[in-house]
């Protein structure tokens, strides 16, 4: 059961950037459709619960992103995305409702992202990532400035994972997941599935409109080839 819960928490806890949200949409789709705002809702018992509200500039780039937890009317934290004159993302400021602030700085070589670091208000490192190539991210996690966890993600294409493995030194837990992905004729990801050790499985399914904008995401967790009731999100655009 611990293995299954680890996978479940992996999908729910990584939520800073588009690939970790498992949305898999390139910025160009927002620019092409002149999208200025996207709202993500959790759908429960036919009731919508706002979880994420994202604003975009004319280039389709994120400018601000508001996170809401457990149906709260006030946001839990807001991320502000800052770009350099060449259009590359150079920093993200994550401001929490309780007054806490974390800032992520991104560093490039020859216009290619090589590493990024996240610092808290005490200037302690909370997260450090390196990008040895376009398809690999290596991440180290810190607590009170001390590293305690590391993981590696390998991508099949742009933000779509094919492999994820790592170790948490605080409890000596290790994991290694592989993903099977399918796409439509436009390159949109339709389904992502993964088999965990034992009988546990994870499946995510995606639905798009005629503009290639994601409108629905369903996450299934199951065992013995039986999927449970999906965790479902819907998306609206302005």
C-alpha positions in Angstrom: 0.0 0.0 0.0 2.9 2.4 0.7 4.1 2.1 -2.9 0.7 2.9 -4.3 0.3 5.9 -2.0 3.7 7.1 -3.0 2.7 7.2 -6.6 -0.6 8.8 -5.8 1.1 11.6 -3.8 3.7 12.0 -6.6 0.9 13.0 -9.0 -0.8 15.3 -6.5 2.2 17.0 -4.9 4.3 18.1 -7.9 2.5 21.3 -8.9 4.8 24.1 -9.7 5.0 24.1 -13.5 2.9 22.9 -16.4 4.6 19.5 -16.8 4.1 18.8 -13.1 0.4 19.7 -13.4 0.2 17.0 -16.1 -1.5 19.5 -18.4 1.1 19.1 -21.3 0.1 22.1 -23.3 2.8 24.2 -25.1 2.6 28.0 -24.7 1.9 28.4 -28.4 -1.6 27.0 -28.1 -2.5 29.9 -25.7 -1.0 32.5 -28.0 -2.7 31.1 -31.1 -6.1 31.1 -29.4 -5.5 34.5 -27.7 -6.1 33.0 -24.2 -5.6 35.4 -21.3 -7.0 33.3 -18.5 -7.4 29.6 -17.7 -9.3 28.2 -14.7 -9.0 24.6 -13.5 -11.8 23.1 -11.4 -12.0 19.9 -9.5 -15.3 18.2 -10.4 -17.0 16.5 -7.4 -20.6 15.3 -7.3 -21.3 17.6 -10.3 -20.0 20.6 -8.3 -17.0 22.6 -9.4 -14.3 23.5 -6.9 -11.8 26.1 -8.2 -8.2 24.9 -7.8 -6.0 26.9 -10.1 -6.3 30.2 -12.0 -3.6 31.1 -14.6 -3.1 34.4 -16.5 -1.2 34.6 -19.8 0.4 37.4 -21.9 0.0 37.8 -25.6 2.9 35.3 -26.2 1.0 32.6 -24.4 3.4 32.8 -21.4 2.2 32.5 -17.8 2.3 35.8 -15.9 0.5 34.9 -12.6 -0.9 31.7 -11.2 -3.3 31.4 -8.2 -3.6 28.2 -6.3 -6.7 27.4 -4.2 -6.9 24.6 -1.6 -9.9 22.6 -0.4 -12.4 24.9 -2.0 -11.2 28.0 -0.1 -12.4 31.3 -1.6 -9.0 33.0 -0.9 -5.9 31.7 -2.7 -3.3 29.6 -0.9 -0.4 31.0 -2.9 0.3 33.0 -6.0 3.2 32.5 -8.5 4.5 35.4 -10.5 6.5 34.6 -13.6 9.2 37.1 -14.8 10.8 37.1 -18.2 14.0 38.6 -19.6 14.1 40.7 -22.7 14.8 37.7 -24.9 11.6 36.1 -23.7 13.2 33.4 -21.5 11.7 32.8 -18.0 14.3 34.0 -15.5 12.5 33.9 -12.1 9.3 32.8 -10.4 8.2 34.4 -7.1 5.9 32.2 -5.1 4.0 34.2 -2.4 2.0 32.4 0.2 -1.1 33.8 2.0 0.7 33.3 5.3 3.4 35.8 4.2 6.0 33.2 3.2 7.9 33.7 -0.1 10.0 31.4 -2.3 11.9 32.5 -5.3 13.1 30.3 -8.2 16.0 31.5 -10.4 16.6 29.9 -13.8 20.0 29.9 -15.5 20.8 29.3 -19.2 23.8 28.5 -21.4 23.5 29.3 -25.1 19.7 29.9 -24.6 19.3 26.4 -23.1 18.0 26.0 -19.5 20.8 24.3 -17.5 19.8 24.6 -13.9 17.5 26.4 -11.5 17.4 26.9 -7.7 14.6 27.8 -5.3 15.4 29.8 -2.2 13.2 30.6 0.8 13.1 33.8 2.7 16.1 32.8 4.7 18.0 32.3 1.4 18.2 28.6 2.2 17.9 26.3 -0.8 14.6 24.4 -0.9 14.9 22.9 -4.4 17.6 22.5 -7.0 17.3 21.2 -10.5 19.7 20.5 -13.3 18.9 19.8 -16.9 21.7 17.8 -18.5 19.8 17.6 -21.8 16.4 18.5 -23.1 14.8 15.2 -22.1 16.2 14.9 -18.5 15.6 16.7 -15.2 17.5 15.9 -12.0 16.0 17.4 -8.9 17.2 17.7 -5.3 14.9 18.5 -2.4 16.0 20.3 0.8 14.7 20.8 4.3 16.3 23.6 6.4 19.0 23.9 3.8 19.9 20.1 4.0 19.3 17.8 1.0 17.0 14.8 1.8 15.6 13.6 -1.5 16.7 13.4 -5.1 14.9 12.2 -8.3 15.3 12.0 -12.0 12.6 12.5 -14.7 13.1 11.4 -18.3 10.8 12.8 -21.0 9.5 11.2 -24.2 8.7 14.6 -25.7 8.4 18.1 -24.3 6.7 17.7 -21.0 5.5 14.0 -21.3 7.3 11.7 -18.9 8.5 8.1 -19.7 10.5 7.4 -16.6 10.7 8.8 -13.0 12.9 7.4 -10.3 14.5 8.6 -7.0 15.2 8.1 -3.4 14.1 9.8 -0.2 16.9 9.6 2.4 14.6 10.6 5.3 12.8 7.3 5.2 15.1 5.4 2.7 12.2 5.0 0.3 13.0 4.4 -3.4 10.8 4.5 -6.4 11.1 3.8 -10.2 8.0 4.4 -12.4 7.7 4.0 -16.2 5.0 5.5 -18.3 3.2 4.5 -21.5 1.9 7.5 -23.5 -0.5 7.8 -26.4 -1.2 10.9 -28.6 -3.7 12.1 -31.1 -2.8 13.2 -34.7 -2.1 16.8 -33.4 0.4 15.6 -30.9 -1.8 16.1 -27.9 -1.3 13.5 -25.2 -4.5 11.3 -24.8 -3.6 8.8 -22.2 -0.7 8.1 -19.7 -0.6 4.8 -17.9 1.9 3.4 -15.4 2.1 0.1 -13.6 3.5 0.2 -10.1 5.0 -2.7 -8.2 2.3 -5.2 -7.3 -1.3 -4.8 -8.6 -1.4 -1.0 -8.6 -1.9 1.1 -11.7 -2.4 4.7 -12.6 -4.1 6.0 -15.8 -4.7 9.6 -16.9 -6.9 10.5 -19.8 -7.2 13.9 -21.6 -9.9 15.5 -23.7 -9.4 18.5 -26.0 -11.7 20.9 -27.9 -11.5 21.8 -31.6 -8.8 24.4 -30.8 -6.6 21.8 -29.2 -7.2 23.3 -25.7 -7.4 20.8 -22.9 -11.0 20.8 -21.4 -11.0 17.7 -19.3 -8.5 15.5 -17.4 -9.4 12.3 -15.6 -7.0 10.5 -13.2 -7.7 6.8 -12.3 -5.9 4.8 -9.6 -6.7 1.1 -9.4 -5.4 -2.4 -8.7 -5.7 -5.8 -10.4 -6.6 -4.1 -13.7 -9.7 -2.4 -12.2 -9.8 1.3 -12.3 -11.5 3.2 -9.5 -13.7 6.3 -9.8 -11.7 9.1 -11.5 -10.4 12.3 -10.0 -11.7 14.7 -12.6 -10.7 18.2 -13.6 -12.3 20.6 -16.1 -10.7 23.7 -17.7 -12.3 26.9 -18.9 -10.7 29.7 -20.9 -11.1 33.4 -21.6 
